[in-house]
Amino acid sequence: MNRDYNYITLGDCVELMKEIPDDFIDLTVTSPPYDNLRDYNNEVTWNFEKFKEVAKELFRITKPGGVVVWVVGDATIKGSETGTSFRQALFFKDCGFNLHDTMIYQKDACPFPETNRYYPMFEYMFVFSKGKPKTVNLIADKPNKRYGEKIASSTQRRPDGKTVKVSANKTDLTRTVKKYGVRGNVWQYSPGYNKSTKDKYAYKHPAMFPEQLAEDHILTWSNPGDVVFDPFLGSGTTAKMAVLNDRKYIGFEISKEYFDIACQRLERACLSKYNDSITVI
C-alpha cells in the first residue's frame, strides 16, 4: 500500500514501515522502549532482534541526507548497565548510517535515584545521518560572555603538538563576538508533570520526552514541508511538534491506549494550526 503523509496508524511499526517507499523520510525523531525500564501495557515485545528490523527499515525509508534522532537510555540489571544503547548505535552504523553526533538529553531532576552510584540524570540522543545531513539549522541561543568584543586571532594546536596563530577573518577585521553562540550538544530540559507538555491528559503515557526536545531537533535537522516520522509515536509528541512547526508527519503506535492519547493531542494541534482534522489509518 502506497501512502502519503500526514497520518498516524495503530499497529506494529516494522510491518507498517514496509509500506513506506524507499528514501521517503526527511527526519525521524523517536524514543524506543528502553530494555525493561517501562511497561508499555505488555503490548510491546522488544528485544535486540526486533530493534535490528527497525534500524534496517529506518535506513531504507530515510532520504539521502536525512537524519534519525534516537533518544535512548539503559536499564541497570543486577548492578550493571545493559549497554544496549551502544549496541544499537553500532548497529545503526552497520546498516549504513553515519553517527553524526552523540548528544545528551540532561534532566534537571532524577526520577529513579540510586543508592550506590551517582544519580542517573541523562539519556543519549544519537544523531544518525544517511550520508552528509542535507539540513543543519544549528540553534544559537547560548549567551556569549565576550559579546561585542572584536574578533582578532587565536591559537590552534597542530597534529605535531605545535601551536600556530590563526586569524579569525582575513578580510574583515571589524567582526565582533555575537550576542548568542551555537549551543553545545548537551541539552537540558525539565521533564515531569506540567513540564514536558501542558496536555495534562497525555501523562497517562509513562515516558514522554519534552515537547521542546522534539521541537529543537525538528528545527535543527529539517525544514518546513519536510516529512517527520516517529515509529514509536507514544503520546504523539513528535507528530504534534511537526504540525506546529509546519512539517508533515507520519506516526505509528502499537498501544491502543497511547494511540488514543496521540490522536487527541494531534487533533488539537491540527485544529489550532490549520483548522483541520487528522488522518487516522
N, C-alpha and C positions, 0 to 999 in steps of 0.2 A: 504493500500500500504506500503510495507516494503522498506524503502530507506536506502541508505548507508550514507556516509558523504561527505564533500567537495562539497556542493551545496548550492544555495540560491534560494528562491521561493517568488513570489509575491502573497500575499493573507493574510487572517486573521490568526493570529498566533495561536489562540485557536484551530481552525479547523485543522491547519497544524500540530500542536503538537500531535494531536491524532494519527497521522501516524508514530510517533517516538516510537520505542519499549520502554518497561519499563527498567529502570536502564541503560540508554544508554549514557547520557551526563556526562562528567567529570567536566566541568566548564561552567557556564553561566555568562557572563558579559553584562549587559544591563541597559538601562535607559528608563523607561516607560513614557508615556505622563504625564505631571505634571498638574493636575487639569485643570485650564483654562489658564495656563501661555503661551501656544503656540497654534497656529492654524496650524494643520498639513493638510492643504488643505481641511479641512472639511471631511476627509476620515476616521477619527478615531472617533468611538463612545466609549468614555472611561468613565466609572463610577466604583463604588466600586464593583458592581456585576460582571462586566467584569473582573476586577482585580482578584477577587476570583477564577474565572475559570482559569486564567493564573497561579496563585500560585499553585493550585491543580495539574495542568498538569506539572508544573516545578518539583514538588515533585515526581510525578510518574516517569518522564523520567530521573531524576538525579540519578547517580550511588550512592550506599552506599559509604560514604566518599567524595562524590562530593560537590561542592560549587556553590552557587549562589551569585553573587555580584549585588546588586540592588541599582543603583545610582538614587536618587530621591530628590526632593525639594517640597515645599509647596507654594501655592498661598496665597495672602493676599486678603481677600474678606470682604468688609465693615469694614475695620480696624482690622480684626482678621485673623491670620494664620489658615489655614484649619486643620492642624494636620493630613492630610491624610497619610503622610509618617509613622507616628507612628501607625496608624490603620493598615497599610499594614504590618509593621514589626510584630505586634502582631498576625496578621492572618497567616503569614508565620509560626510562632511558633505553632499556632493551627493546621496547616497542618502536622506538624511533624518535621519541620526544627529546628535546634539549631540556636540561634542568636550568632554566633561565635565571631563577633566583630562589634562594631558600629564605623565606620570610618568617617572621614570628608574630603571632597574634598574642599579645600580652594582655592579661586581665588585671584589673585593679583590685581583685578580691580572689580568695581561694575557697571554692565551694566544698572541696574534699581535703581538709588539712591532714597531713601525715604526722606521725609521731617519731619517726626515726630518719627522716630525710627532709630537706628543705621543701617548703610548700610548693606544690605544682601550680604555676600561675601562667603557663603559656601553652600554645599549640603551634604546630608548624603550618605554614601556608606555602606549600611548594608551588612554584610558578613554572609550568612546563610550556614549551612552545614547539610548534611544528615548523622547524626551521627558524629563521630570524623573525621575531614578532613584527607584524605589519603595522601595529598600532601601539605606541607608547606615549601616553599623556601623563608624565610624571607630576604628581601633586606637589606644589611648592607652598607649604604652609608653616615651615619651621622658621621662627623669628631669628634673624641674624644679629648677633651681638655687635658686629662691626658695621652695621647698616650705615651707609653714607660715606664710608671711608674709600679713598682711592685705591684701585687695584693696580699694583705695580708689578712685582715679581715675587717668586717664591723659589724654594729649592726642591729638587726631585732626586731621589736616590736611584742610581743606575744598577743594573744587574751585577756589576762588578763591585758594588758597595760604595762607589764614589758618589758625591753629590754635585749637581750642576744647577746653576741658576736658570730658571725658566721664566720668560716674560709672559705675563698674563694675556697681553694682546699687543702684537707688534704694530698694529695700525691705529689703535685707539687707546691712547694713554690717559684718557679722561674718564674711563669707566669707573664706576663706584659699586660698592657692595650693595646688592639689592636688599630690600626690607625683609623678604622671605626667601628662603632657600628650599631646595628639594628635601623632603623628609627622608629619614632613614628607612631601613627595611624591617624595623621593629615597630609595629603599630599597636597602640594601646587603646582598649575600649573598656567600657563599663557594662558587663553583661548582667543579667538578672531582671527581676520583675520591674516593669515600667522603665527599663533602661534599654534593653535590646530592641524593644518596639513599644509603641503606645497602644497596640492592638491587644487589649487585655485577654480576649478570648484565645489568643494564639498561644498562651502559656500552658495550654494543655499538652503542647509538644514539649518533651523533656530536654531538648538540646538545641535550641535556636542559636544561630550566631547573630550578632547585632546587625541591624539594617545598615548602619554606617559602614561596617566592614564590607558587606556586599556592594554597596554603592561605590566605595572607594576603588575597589577592583574593577567594577564596571566602567567607571570613569577613566581609569588608567589604561585598560587593555582593550577598549572598544570605542567605537564612535556611534553617534546617533544613526539608527537604521540597521545596525548590526544585529545578528541573531545571538541571543544569550541563552544558554542551556543549563539546566540542573537535573541530572539523572536521579538525584536523591532529594526531591523537592521539599519534603518535610512540611513545614508550615507555610512555605511559599515565599520566603524572604527574597531569594534571588529573582524570581519572576516579578514580584512586586516592585523591587527597585529597578528592574529593567524597564518596566512600564513607566515608572515615574521619571526615568531619565531618557525617554524616547528611543528605547531599544525594543526590538522584537524579542519574543520569549518562547521557549519550549520547556516543559517540565514534566517529569514522571515521578510518581509516588506509589509505593506498594501498600501502604497502610490506609485503609478507608477512613479511619478517624482523622489522621493528619491531612489526608487529601481534602476532606471536607473543610478543614481549617484553611488550607491553602486556597480553596475555591472562594471562601468568604473574603479573605484578605485581598485576593486578586480582583474579585468583583468590585470591591470598594475602590481599589486603585484605578481600575479601568473607568469606572463611572466618574471619579473625580478628575481624571486626566482627559478622557475622551468622550465622556457621557455615553459609554458603550459597555456592553456586557462581554464576559469572557467566553471562550470556546472550550468546552469540555468534551473530550472524545473518549 
